[in-house]
Amino acid sequence: MNRFALAVSTGIARVTEAALGPYQTAMIRIGFSATWLLFLLREFPHRQELYGPDGPWSWNLAEQLVSLNGAFTALMWSDGQFWFETVYVLAVVSSVLLLLGWRTRAMSVLFMVGVLSLQNRSIFMGDGGDNVIHLMCIYLVFTRCGQVWSLDERRARRSREAHARGEHVVDRVGPALWGVLGLVLVSAAFLDRLSGDWVVPALLWALWLAQALWWAVGRFARSGQSRIMLDVVANIVHNGALLVIMAEACLIYATAGWYKIQGSRWQDGTAVYYPLHLDAFSPWPALADLLSANGVMVMLVTYGTVAVQVAFPFTLFNRRVKNVLLAAMITEHAVIAVVLGLPFFSLAMIAADSVFLPTSFLRRLGDGAARVRGRLWAGLAGRGGQGAGLLGRGGPKGRPTPEGHGTPGRPGLPTEPGSTKIPRPADRPGDNPGDPENPGHRHVGFPA
């Protein structure tokens, strides 16, 4: 009984004291925002035919459908050309800012609004990848996806450094952004633009009020107990959303695999052959012919695809088997992107798969990206220093230095012996009032 009670208390503490999977949620944020951004940029010349007034699915048809299903889409607030362009551009901008991790709480909401507005405007324009983005953009709102690899993390770190020096940091951008979004939300409600299904409007109101409460507690609460309570609630919501994302990915693969088993072409091992010879899915006919020339290879790929999809949900508690099947599925999606010409579907599925990637692998990946970025900045700074020497700006001051080393002109870092040491971020929630995302580098509950 004592072991059971200890296990329960340990599980409760693990779920409440930190937002699990910071690297996995960062990968989800980056993956889905990048996928949607690339899609919007590629289809920018065709945006009018896909989602605008020039498309075959006219505004009147969309209005009739929305009135029946109650789907949320900001594009139905007006049939003007300017409003359509505004929504499309805002969808692009929110994707960029979410990718960079700037004000992730607000940008994740705007990202969701952009995805739902465009996809619900023309529901017949999407594929399986769009369906995945449609679901994940809603789940992403509930996660603390800016803990690592984001501008929010950098801002929180600088805020902690300023607090360590005794400086008072005032955030003016956050309240201003909250006020602008609140004005838009109130105006939409006043103009009766939020009619229809109540789920998305209620979610927008709840998130807006929750952000106001979060700011008010951080600004005016004298004790840290209120902030600790909000952190616990946010951690529970984050961890629950992360579990839903993992379950959704497993459900996608399980249903796809079991439906394939029922097909006769999958049973006789020839199913992979046919999409390779469809004109709509053959950007490289010669490559498709090469891959389908060997009947044994086609049979192995067909059976292997079904086996991996059906078996994957049952291998999550075995680290080695899970990682092998995960690598196989990511490779499969990469091949689909090239051979069948479905890059955005593959990117969406790879982004969903990234929630299961091992934390150690993601940290090495992040360290490698940081080194590459440092070398690029060093090269650019070196070239800039040579060119700026004529203006008196050359020299080593333009070169970036490793984090934690003193640099003249870089506030918050020690420059001389005996200077104040930057404190390590606290491990428990609520100890860092300047940290909006409460980074706690914990991995997901499954072994990784």
Contacts in CASP RR format, 6 or more apart in sequence:
PFRMAT RR
TARGET T0000
AUTHOR 0000-0000-0000
METHOD contacts of the structure
MODEL  1
MNRFALAVSTGIARVTEAALGPYQTAMIRIGFSATWLLFLLREFPHRQEL
YGPDGPWSWNLAEQLVSLNGAFTALMWSDGQFWFETVYVLAVVSSVLLLL
GWRTRAMSVLFMVGVLSLQNRSIFMGDGGDNVIHLMCIYLVFTRCGQVWS
LDERRARRSREAHARGEHVVDRVGPALWGVLGLVLVSAAFLDRLSGDWVV
PALLWALWLAQALWWAVGRFARSGQSRIMLDVVANIVHNGALLVIMAEAC
LIYATAGWYKIQGSRWQDGTAVYYPLHLDAFSPWPALADLLSANGVMVML
VTYGTVAVQVAFPFTLFNRRVKNVLLAAMITEHAVIAVVLGLPFFSLAMI
AADSVFLPTSFLRRLGDGAARVRGRLWAGLAGRGGQGAGLLGRGGPKGRP
TPEGHGTPGRPGLPTEPGSTKIPRPADRPGDNPGDPENPGHRHVGFPA
14 20 0 8 1.000
14 442 0 8 1.000
15 235 0 8 1.000
15 236 0 8 1.000
15 239 0 8 1.000
16 232 0 8 1.000
16 235 0 8 1.000
16 236 0 8 1.000
17 232 0 8 1.000
17 235 0 8 1.000
17 428 0 8 1.000
17 429 0 8 1.000
18 235 0 8 1.000
18 427 0 8 1.000
18 429 0 8 1.000
18 438 0 8 1.000
18 440 0 8 1.000
18 442 0 8 1.000
19 25 0 8 1.000
19 143 0 8 1.000
19 144 0 8 1.000
19 147 0 8 1.000
19 234 0 8 1.000
19 235 0 8 1.000
19 238 0 8 1.000
19 239 0 8 1.000
19 437 0 8 1.000
19 438 0 8 1.000
19 440 0 8 1.000
19 442 0 8 1.000
20 238 0 8 1.000
20 239 0 8 1.000
20 242 0 8 1.000
20 442 0 8 1.000
20 443 0 8 1.000
20 444 0 8 1.000
20 445 0 8 1.000
21 242 0 8 1.000
21 359 0 8 1.000
21 442 0 8 1.000
21 443 0 8 1.000
21 444 0 8 1.000
22 144 0 8 1.000
22 146 0 8 1.000
22 147 0 8 1.000
22 148 0 8 1.000
22 439 0 8 1.000
22 440 0 8 1.000
22 441 0 8 1.000
22 442 0 8 1.000
23 148 0 8 1.000
23 149 0 8 1.000
23 357 0 8 1.000
23 359 0 8 1.000
23 362 0 8 1.000
23 363 0 8 1.000
23 441 0 8 1.000
23 443 0 8 1.000
24 242 0 8 1.000
24 354 0 8 1.000
24 355 0 8 1.000
24 356 0 8 1.000
24 357 0 8 1.000
24 359 0 8 1.000
24 362 0 8 1.000
24 443 0 8 1.000
24 444 0 8 1.000
25 143 0 8 1.000
25 144 0 8 1.000
25 145 0 8 1.000
25 146 0 8 1.000
25 147 0 8 1.000
25 238 0 8 1.000
25 242 0 8 1.000
25 355 0 8 1.000
26 145 0 8 1.000
26 146 0 8 1.000
26 147 0 8 1.000
26 148 0 8 1.000
26 149 0 8 1.000
26 150 0 8 1.000
26 362 0 8 1.000
27 351 0 8 1.000
27 354 0 8 1.000
27 355 0 8 1.000
27 357 0 8 1.000
27 362 0 8 1.000
28 136 0 8 1.000
28 140 0 8 1.000
28 143 0 8 1.000
28 145 0 8 1.000
28 245 0 8 1.000
28 351 0 8 1.000
28 352 0 8 1.000
28 354 0 8 1.000
28 355 0 8 1.000
29 98 0 8 1.000
29 99 0 8 1.000
29 101 0 8 1.000
29 104 0 8 1.000
29 108 0 8 1.000
29 140 0 8 1.000
29 143 0 8 1.000
29 145 0 8 1.000
29 146 0 8 1.000
29 150 0 8 1.000
30 99 0 8 1.000
30 149 0 8 1.000
30 351 0 8 1.000
31 99 0 8 1.000
31 347 0 8 1.000
31 350 0 8 1.000
31 351 0 8 1.000
31 354 0 8 1.000
32 133 0 8 1.000
32 136 0 8 1.000
32 137 0 8 1.000
32 140 0 8 1.000
32 348 0 8 1.000
32 351 0 8 1.000
33 95 0 8 1.000
33 96 0 8 1.000
33 98 0 8 1.000
33 99 0 8 1.000
33 111 0 8 1.000
34 95 0 8 1.000
34 99 0 8 1.000
34 347 0 8 1.000
34 351 0 8 1.000
35 133 0 8 1.000
35 344 0 8 1.000
35 347 0 8 1.000
35 348 0 8 1.000
35 351 0 8 1.000
36 91 0 8 1.000
36 95 0 8 1.000
36 111 0 8 1.000
36 115 0 8 1.000
36 133 0 8 1.000
36 137 0 8 1.000
37 92 0 8 1.000
37 95 0 8 1.000
37 96 0 8 1.000
37 99 0 8 1.000
38 343 0 8 1.000
38 344 0 8 1.000
38 347 0 8 1.000
39 344 0 8 1.000
40 47 0 8 1.000
40 88 0 8 1.000
40 91 0 8 1.000
40 92 0 8 1.000
40 95 0 8 1.000
41 92 0 8 1.000
43 50 0 8 1.000
47 88 0 8 1.000
48 54 0 8 1.000
48 55 0 8 1.000
48 84 0 8 1.000
49 55 0 8 1.000
49 56 0 8 1.000
50 122 0 8 1.000
50 125 0 8 1.000
51 75 0 8 1.000
51 84 0 8 1.000
51 88 0 8 1.000
51 118 0 8 1.000
51 121 0 8 1.000
51 122 0 8 1.000
51 125 0 8 1.000
52 59 0 8 1.000
52 75 0 8 1.000
52 84 0 8 1.000
52 121 0 8 1.000
52 122 0 8 1.000
53 59 0 8 1.000
53 79 0 8 1.000
53 80 0 8 1.000
53 81 0 8 1.000
53 84 0 8 1.000
55 122 0 8 1.000
57 121 0 8 1.000
57 122 0 8 1.000
57 124 0 8 1.000
57 125 0 8 1.000
59 76 0 8 1.000
59 79 0 8 1.000
62 73 0 8 1.000
62 75 0 8 1.000
62 76 0 8 1.000
62 121 0 8 1.000
62 122 0 8 1.000
63 76 0 8 1.000
65 71 0 8 1.000
65 123 0 8 1.000
66 73 0 8 1.000
66 76 0 8 1.000
66 120 0 8 1.000
66 196 0 8 1.000
69 197 0 8 1.000
70 196 0 8 1.000
70 197 0 8 1.000
71 116 0 8 1.000
71 120 0 8 1.000
71 123 0 8 1.000
71 197 0 8 1.000
72 116 0 8 1.000
72 117 0 8 1.000
72 120 0 8 1.000
72 196 0 8 1.000
72 197 0 8 1.000
72 199 0 8 1.000
72 200 0 8 1.000
72 201 0 8 1.000
73 116 0 8 1.000
73 117 0 8 1.000
73 118 0 8 1.000
73 120 0 8 1.000
73 121 0 8 1.000
74 87 0 8 1.000
74 113 0 8 1.000
74 114 0 8 1.000
74 117 0 8 1.000
74 193 0 8 1.000
75 83 0 8 1.000
75 84 0 8 1.000
75 87 0 8 1.000
75 117 0 8 1.000
75 118 0 8 1.000
75 121 0 8 1.000
76 121 0 8 1.000
77 83 0 8 1.000
77 188 0 8 1.000
77 191 0 8 1.000
77 193 0 8 1.000
87 114 0 8 1.000
87 117 0 8 1.000
87 118 0 8 1.000
88 118 0 8 1.000
90 110 0 8 1.000
90 114 0 8 1.000
91 111 0 8 1.000
91 114 0 8 1.000
91 115 0 8 1.000
91 117 0 8 1.000
91 118 0 8 1.000
94 107 0 8 1.000
94 110 0 8 1.000
94 111 0 8 1.000
94 113 0 8 1.000
94 114 0 8 1.000
95 111 0 8 1.000
97 103 0 8 1.000
97 107 0 8 1.000
97 110 0 8 1.000
98 104 0 8 1.000
98 107 0 8 1.000
98 108 0 8 1.000
98 110 0 8 1.000
98 111 0 8 1.000
100 150 0 8 1.000
100 151 0 8 1.000
101 107 0 8 1.000
101 145 0 8 1.000
101 146 0 8 1.000
101 149 0 8 1.000
101 150 0 8 1.000
101 151 0 8 1.000
101 152 0 8 1.000
102 150 0 8 1.000
102 151 0 8 1.000
102 152 0 8 1.000
103 152 0 8 1.000
103 173 0 8 1.000
103 174 0 8 1.000
103 177 0 8 1.000
104 144 0 8 1.000
104 145 0 8 1.000
104 146 0 8 1.000
104 150 0 8 1.000
104 152 0 8 1.000
104 437 0 8 1.000
105 207 0 8 1.000
105 211 0 8 1.000
105 436 0 8 1.000
106 174 0 8 1.000
106 177 0 8 1.000
106 178 0 8 1.000
106 181 0 8 1.000
106 211 0 8 1.000
108 137 0 8 1.000
108 140 0 8 1.000
108 141 0 8 1.000
108 143 0 8 1.000
108 145 0 8 1.000
109 141 0 8 1.000
109 181 0 8 1.000
109 204 0 8 1.000
109 207 0 8 1.000
110 181 0 8 1.000
111 137 0 8 1.000
111 140 0 8 1.000
112 137 0 8 1.000
112 138 0 8 1.000
112 140 0 8 1.000
112 141 0 8 1.000
113 204 0 8 1.000
115 133 0 8 1.000
115 134 0 8 1.000
115 137 0 8 1.000
116 134 0 8 1.000
116 137 0 8 1.000
116 200 0 8 1.000
119 125 0 8 1.000
119 126 0 8 1.000
119 130 0 8 1.000
119 133 0 8 1.000
119 134 0 8 1.000
127 342 0 8 1.000
127 345 0 8 1.000
128 345 0 8 1.000
128 348 0 8 1.000
129 344 0 8 1.000
129 345 0 8 1.000
129 348 0 8 1.000
129 349 0 8 1.000
130 344 0 8 1.000
130 348 0 8 1.000
132 252 0 8 1.000
132 348 0 8 1.000
132 349 0 8 1.000
132 352 0 8 1.000
133 348 0 8 1.000
135 248 0 8 1.000
136 245 0 8 1.000
136 248 0 8 1.000
136 348 0 8 1.000
136 351 0 8 1.000
136 352 0 8 1.000
139 241 0 8 1.000
139 244 0 8 1.000
139 245 0 8 1.000
139 248 0 8 1.000
140 241 0 8 1.000
141 203 0 8 1.000
141 207 0 8 1.000
142 237 0 8 1.000
142 238 0 8 1.000
142 240 0 8 1.000
142 241 0 8 1.000
143 238 0 8 1.000
143 241 0 8 1.000
143 242 0 8 1.000
143 245 0 8 1.000
144 234 0 8 1.000
144 235 0 8 1.000
144 238 0 8 1.000
144 437 0 8 1.000
144 438 0 8 1.000
146 152 0 8 1.000
146 153 0 8 1.000
146 437 0 8 1.000
147 153 0 8 1.000
147 437 0 8 1.000
147 438 0 8 1.000
147 439 0 8 1.000
147 440 0 8 1.000
147 441 0 8 1.000
148 439 0 8 1.000
148 441 0 8 1.000
149 366 0 8 1.000
150 437 0 8 1.000
152 436 0 8 1.000
152 437 0 8 1.000
153 437 0 8 1.000
153 439 0 8 1.000
155 436 0 8 1.000
156 432 0 8 1.000
156 434 0 8 1.000
156 435 0 8 1.000
156 436 0 8 1.000
156 437 0 8 1.000
156 439 0 8 1.000
157 425 0 8 1.000
158 412 0 8 1.000
159 169 0 8 1.000
159 434 0 8 1.000
159 435 0 8 1.000
160 422 0 8 1.000
160 423 0 8 1.000
160 425 0 8 1.000
160 432 0 8 1.000
160 434 0 8 1.000
160 435 0 8 1.000
161 411 0 8 1.000
161 412 0 8 1.000
161 413 0 8 1.000
161 422 0 8 1.000
162 168 0 8 1.000
162 169 0 8 1.000
162 411 0 8 1.000
162 412 0 8 1.000
163 169 0 8 1.000
163 433 0 8 1.000
163 434 0 8 1.000
164 412 0 8 1.000
164 420 0 8 1.000
164 422 0 8 1.000
164 423 0 8 1.000
165 412 0 8 1.000
165 420 0 8 1.000
169 434 0 8 1.000
174 215 0 8 1.000
175 215 0 8 1.000
178 208 0 8 1.000
178 211 0 8 1.000
178 212 0 8 1.000
178 215 0 8 1.000
181 208 0 8 1.000
182 208 0 8 1.000
185 204 0 8 1.000
185 205 0 8 1.000
185 208 0 8 1.000
188 194 0 8 1.000
189 201 0 8 1.000
194 201 0 8 1.000
194 204 0 8 1.000
213 230 0 8 1.000
214 230 0 8 1.000
217 226 0 8 1.000
217 227 0 8 1.000
217 230 0 8 1.000
218 226 0 8 1.000
218 227 0 8 1.000
218 433 0 8 1.000
221 227 0 8 1.000
224 430 0 8 1.000
224 433 0 8 1.000
227 430 0 8 1.000
227 433 0 8 1.000
228 429 0 8 1.000
228 430 0 8 1.000
231 429 0 8 1.000
231 430 0 8 1.000
231 438 0 8 1.000
232 429 0 8 1.000
234 438 0 8 1.000
235 429 0 8 1.000
235 438 0 8 1.000
242 355 0 8 1.000
242 444 0 8 1.000
245 352 0 8 1.000
245 355 0 8 1.000
246 316 0 8 1.000
246 355 0 8 1.000
246 356 0 8 1.000
246 444 0 8 1.000
246 446 0 8 1.000
248 352 0 8 1.000
249 352 0 8 1.000
249 353 0 8 1.000
249 355 0 8 1.000
249 356 0 8 1.000
250 312 0 8 1.000
250 313 0 8 1.000
250 316 0 8 1.000
252 349 0 8 1.000
252 352 0 8 1.000
253 309 0 8 1.000
253 310 0 8 1.000
253 312 0 8 1.000
253 313 0 8 1.000
253 329 0 8 1.000
254 309 0 8 1.000
254 310 0 8 1.000
254 312 0 8 1.000
254 313 0 8 1.000
256 309 0 8 1.000
257 306 0 8 1.000
257 309 0 8 1.000
257 310 0 8 1.000
258 310 0 8 1.000
260 266 0 8 1.000
260 271 0 8 1.000
260 305 0 8 1.000
260 306 0 8 1.000
260 309 0 8 1.000
261 267 0 8 1.000
261 306 0 8 1.000
261 310 0 8 1.000
263 271 0 8 1.000
265 271 0 8 1.000
265 274 0 8 1.000
266 302 0 8 1.000
266 306 0 8 1.000
269 298 0 8 1.000
269 299 0 8 1.000
269 302 0 8 1.000
269 303 0 8 1.000
270 298 0 8 1.000
270 299 0 8 1.000
270 302 0 8 1.000
271 302 0 8 1.000
272 292 0 8 1.000
272 298 0 8 1.000
272 301 0 8 1.000
272 302 0 8 1.000
272 305 0 8 1.000
273 292 0 8 1.000
273 295 0 8 1.000
273 298 0 8 1.000
275 281 0 8 1.000
275 340 0 8 1.000
276 282 0 8 1.000
276 288 0 8 1.000
276 289 0 8 1.000
276 291 0 8 1.000
276 292 0 8 1.000
276 339 0 8 1.000
276 340 0 8 1.000
277 288 0 8 1.000
277 292 0 8 1.000
281 340 0 8 1.000
281 341 0 8 1.000
281 342 0 8 1.000
282 288 0 8 1.000
282 340 0 8 1.000
283 340 0 8 1.000
283 341 0 8 1.000
284 338 0 8 1.000
284 339 0 8 1.000
287 338 0 8 1.000
287 339 0 8 1.000
288 339 0 8 1.000
291 297 0 8 1.000
291 298 0 8 1.000
291 339 0 8 1.000
292 298 0 8 1.000
305 332 0 8 1.000
308 325 0 8 1.000
308 328 0 8 1.000
308 329 0 8 1.000
308 332 0 8 1.000
309 329 0 8 1.000
311 325 0 8 1.000
312 322 0 8 1.000
312 325 0 8 1.000
312 326 0 8 1.000
312 329 0 8 1.000
315 321 0 8 1.000
315 322 0 8 1.000
315 325 0 8 1.000
316 322 0 8 1.000
316 356 0 8 1.000
316 446 0 8 1.000
317 446 0 8 1.000
317 447 0 8 1.000
318 447 0 8 1.000
319 358 0 8 1.000
319 446 0 8 1.000
319 447 0 8 1.000
319 448 0 8 1.000
322 356 0 8 1.000
322 446 0 8 1.000
322 447 0 8 1.000
323 358 0 8 1.000
323 448 0 8 1.000
326 353 0 8 1.000
326 356 0 8 1.000
326 357 0 8 1.000
329 349 0 8 1.000
329 353 0 8 1.000
330 350 0 8 1.000
330 353 0 8 1.000
333 345 0 8 1.000
333 346 0 8 1.000
333 349 0 8 1.000
333 350 0 8 1.000
333 353 0 8 1.000
334 346 0 8 1.000
334 350 0 8 1.000
336 342 0 8 1.000
336 345 0 8 1.000
336 346 0 8 1.000
337 343 0 8 1.000
337 345 0 8 1.000
337 346 0 8 1.000
337 347 0 8 1.000
355 444 0 8 1.000
356 444 0 8 1.000
356 446 0 8 1.000
356 448 0 8 1.000
357 448 0 8 1.000
358 443 0 8 1.000
358 448 0 8 1.000
359 441 0 8 1.000
359 443 0 8 1.000
359 444 0 8 1.000
359 448 0 8 1.000
360 448 0 8 1.000
363 441 0 8 1.000
374 400 0 8 1.000
377 400 0 8 1.000
378 399 0 8 1.000
378 400 0 8 1.000
381 398 0 8 1.000
381 399 0 8 1.000
381 400 0 8 1.000
382 398 0 8 1.000
382 399 0 8 1.000
384 394 0 8 1.000
384 398 0 8 1.000
385 393 0 8 1.000
385 394 0 8 1.000
385 395 0 8 1.000
385 398 0 8 1.000
386 394 0 8 1.000
387 394 0 8 1.000
388 394 0 8 1.000
389 395 0 8 1.000
397 408 0 8 1.000
401 407 0 8 1.000
401 410 0 8 1.000
404 413 0 8 1.000
404 414 0 8 1.000
404 422 0 8 1.000
405 413 0 8 1.000
406 413 0 8 1.000
406 414 0 8 1.000
406 415 0 8 1.000
407 413 0 8 1.000
407 415 0 8 1.000
408 415 0 8 1.000
412 422 0 8 1.000
413 422 0 8 1.000
414 420 0 8 1.000
414 421 0 8 1.000
414 422 0 8 1.000
425 432 0 8 1.000
425 435 0 8 1.000
425 439 0 8 1.000
425 440 0 8 1.000
426 432 0 8 1.000
427 440 0 8 1.000
429 438 0 8 1.000
430 438 0 8 1.000
432 438 0 8 1.000
END
